[in-house]
Structures are given as structure tokens and as C-alpha cells.
Amino acid sequence: MFFKQVQQHGDNFSYVIADKDSREAAVVDSSFNAGKIMQILKENNLVLKYVINTHGHSDHIAGNPELRSILKAQILGYNYSRARFDIGVDDGDIIHVGKVLIKVIYTPGHTKDSISLLVGQKKLLTGDTLFVGECGRTDLPGGSSEEMYDSLNKIMKLHDTVQVFPGHDYGNARFSTIGAQKHSNYTLKPRSLEEFIQFMNEP
Ligand SMILES: [Zn+2]
């Protein structure tokens, strides 16, 4: 599998995932710099099939129209997302990129349309749900601390060795693991739902 974390404008991350045999590729969160993504695809002789949105915030999808019109990629987004997409996905769906399998895990809380993506059982792309040492904010439109609580619990059930690749470079490292986050991320400390909501409401 080809897997590349791309530092974008500011602290956004894009990801390029591809099957080395078929050369089929997917981009997760095009962010602002479609040109940089096209360069990586070209350098590695990859054919873009899908652009997958972790959620519809503009800092994650700004490059989509360019990738769609120039490379004819199809945009994948959560079924009920208000952001533009060509193919809707839902919890448990499997996206095929050549032989690489990407499982959709619905993780609302930061937004109603937030998904996390489990790539080849080993790498979890968490968008703005979980960062290294932080979780996503829930005070924007469509945000919900209650849903964030369930979503974090859901992804913490994955194996400790699964690597966490966030949507922003907010932490002391560019990626981590579920096990390491369980121990070091203060937002994941054991809390009841009430305690978590109170915690998220603290300034
Ligand atoms: Zn966001």
C-alpha cells in the first residue's frame, strides 16, 4: 500500500492512499492545495479514483472542485452531508481503492457529517474527531459533545496498535496510536457522559 501524509496550508493534513499494483488512489481531505496533491499523484504514477471527505468543513474540502474537474475523481462524503459529493457513504461501508480496503466509521460530534476511515485495519484517519493529544471541538454548528463522547468511545475500541492520523497537525507528533492516545490524551480520560459534557463546556 502507498500511504502519504501531506502537510497542507496551515496545519491541515491531506492523505494520499493507493494500491501499488493497480495504481488506483484516493485522497482523504483535499484541503487547500490540490496542486500539491496532483504533483504527488504524478510523481508516483497514481490514478485518482476518489476524494473522500472526513467532513464538510471548507478547510478540508477546498481542493475538491479542482481534483474533480481536472482528474475526474469522484467525491465521497457521508450520506447526509451538506457538502457536495458524488457518492454517499454510511457507517460500515467499505471503499475499495484497488486492493486497499477503507472502512467507514461514522463519528459525529465535531459535525453531523464526520466520518473516520480505517485503512487496511491498521491506520485510522480521524479528521477533526481525534487529534494527537486533543479531540475535535463541538461548539460549531452541528457539533455535539454527546455524539463526540460516543464517537470517541467507538474508535477507542479499535486495537491499541492501530495508528491514528488526524486532520490537523495540532499535537506534539504528526501521528500516534490508539494505545498511546488512551494513555496520554487528556480528552480520553475515563469520564461519564455528564462529566464529558461538562469537560467540553469548560473554557
Ligand atoms: Zn472541521
Boltz pocket constraint, residues with backbone or C-beta under 6 A from the ligand:
constraints:
  - pocket:
      binder: B
      contacts: [[A, 55], [A, 57], [A, 110], [A, 128]]
      max_distance: 6.0
